[in-house]
Amino acid sequence: MNYFHKNLIFIINKQNLKKSEFSNKIGISKQLLNDYLKKNHYPNYDILIKISNELLISIDDLLKKDLESENY
């Protein structure tokens, strides 16, 4: 199962990140970030790396683990 969308929402909320600031840091529009959060799109590999680096989480954990249930 892919947990990307759920984990992205969880981490953004947990770290009290503003969507506009986060989207700017990873070089995408706020609308594209919202599309990721709403399961309308998946990021390409380059953006996935930027998300992973910015949130200080491995891509593997971001995609494959349910971070909320694991009390990340």
C-alpha positions as a Markdown table, in Angstrom:
| # | Residue | x | y | z |
|---|---|---|---|---|
| 1 | Met | 0.0 | 0.0 | 0.0 |
| 2 | Asn | 1.2 | 3.5 | -0.8 |
| 3 | Tyr | 0.9 | 5.9 | 2.1 |
| 4 | Phe | 2.4 | 9.0 | 0.4 |
| 5 | His | -0.7 | 11.3 | 0.6 |
| 6 | Lys | -1.6 | 10.3 | 4.1 |
| 7 | Asn | 2.0 | 10.7 | 5.3 |
| 8 | Leu | 2.4 | 14.1 | 3.6 |
| 9 | Ile | -0.7 | 15.5 | 5.3 |
| 10 | Phe | 0.4 | 14.0 | 8.6 |
| 11 | Ile | 3.9 | 15.4 | 8.5 |
| 12 | Ile | 2.9 | 18.9 | 7.3 |
| 13 | Asn | 0.4 | 19.1 | 10.1 |
| 14 | Lys | 2.7 | 17.7 | 12.7 |
| 15 | Gln | 5.5 | 20.1 | 11.8 |
| 16 | Asn | 3.1 | 23.0 | 11.6 |
| 17 | Leu | 4.2 | 23.8 | 8.1 |
| 18 | Lys | 2.4 | 26.4 | 6.0 |
| 19 | Lys | 1.5 | 24.9 | 2.6 |
| 20 | Ser | 2.7 | 28.0 | 0.7 |
| 21 | Glu | 6.1 | 28.0 | 2.5 |
| 22 | Phe | 6.6 | 24.3 | 2.0 |
| 23 | Ser | 5.6 | 24.4 | -1.6 |
| 24 | Asn | 8.1 | 27.2 | -2.2 |
| 25 | Lys | 10.9 | 25.3 | -0.5 |
| 26 | Ile | 10.4 | 22.3 | -2.7 |
| 27 | Gly | 9.9 | 24.4 | -5.9 |
| 28 | Ile | 6.3 | 23.7 | -6.7 |
| 29 | Ser | 3.1 | 25.7 | -6.7 |
| 30 | Lys | 0.7 | 25.6 | -3.8 |
| 31 | Gln | -1.9 | 24.2 | -6.2 |
| 32 | Leu | 0.3 | 21.3 | -7.1 |
| 33 | Leu | 1.0 | 20.6 | -3.4 |
| 34 | Asn | -2.8 | 20.6 | -2.8 |
| 35 | Asp | -3.2 | 18.1 | -5.7 |
| 36 | Tyr | -0.7 | 15.8 | -3.9 |
| 37 | Leu | -2.6 | 16.1 | -0.7 |
| 38 | Lys | -5.9 | 15.4 | -2.4 |
| 39 | Lys | -4.5 | 12.3 | -4.2 |
| 40 | Asn | -4.9 | 13.9 | -7.6 |
| 41 | His | -1.2 | 13.6 | -8.5 |
| 42 | Tyr | 2.0 | 11.9 | -7.4 |
| 43 | Pro | 5.2 | 13.8 | -7.5 |
| 44 | Asn | 7.9 | 13.0 | -10.0 |
| 45 | Tyr | 11.1 | 11.5 | -8.7 |
| 46 | Asp | 13.0 | 14.9 | -8.4 |
| 47 | Ile | 10.2 | 16.4 | -6.4 |
| 48 | Leu | 9.9 | 13.3 | -4.2 |
| 49 | Ile | 13.5 | 13.7 | -3.3 |
| 50 | Lys | 13.0 | 17.4 | -2.4 |
| 51 | Ile | 10.0 | 16.5 | -0.2 |
| 52 | Ser | 12.0 | 13.8 | 1.5 |
| 53 | Asn | 14.9 | 16.0 | 2.1 |
| 54 | Glu | 12.8 | 18.9 | 3.4 |
| 55 | Leu | 10.8 | 16.8 | 5.8 |
| 56 | Leu | 13.9 | 14.8 | 6.9 |
| 57 | Ile | 12.3 | 11.4 | 6.1 |
| 58 | Ser | 13.4 | 8.7 | 3.8 |
| 59 | Ile | 11.5 | 8.1 | 0.6 |
| 60 | Asp | 10.9 | 4.6 | 1.6 |
| 61 | Asp | 9.2 | 5.6 | 4.9 |
| 62 | Leu | 7.2 | 8.3 | 3.1 |
| 63 | Leu | 5.8 | 5.8 | 0.7 |
| 64 | Lys | 5.6 | 2.6 | 2.6 |
| 65 | Lys | 4.9 | 3.2 | 6.2 |
| 66 | Asp | 1.8 | 4.5 | 7.9 |
| 67 | Leu | 3.6 | 7.2 | 10.0 |
| 68 | Glu | 0.6 | 8.3 | 11.9 |
| 69 | Ser | -0.1 | 4.8 | 13.3 |
| 70 | Glu | 3.6 | 4.3 | 14.0 |
| 71 | Asn | 3.7 | 7.5 | 16.1 |
| 72 | Tyr | 6.4 | 9.1 | 13.9 |
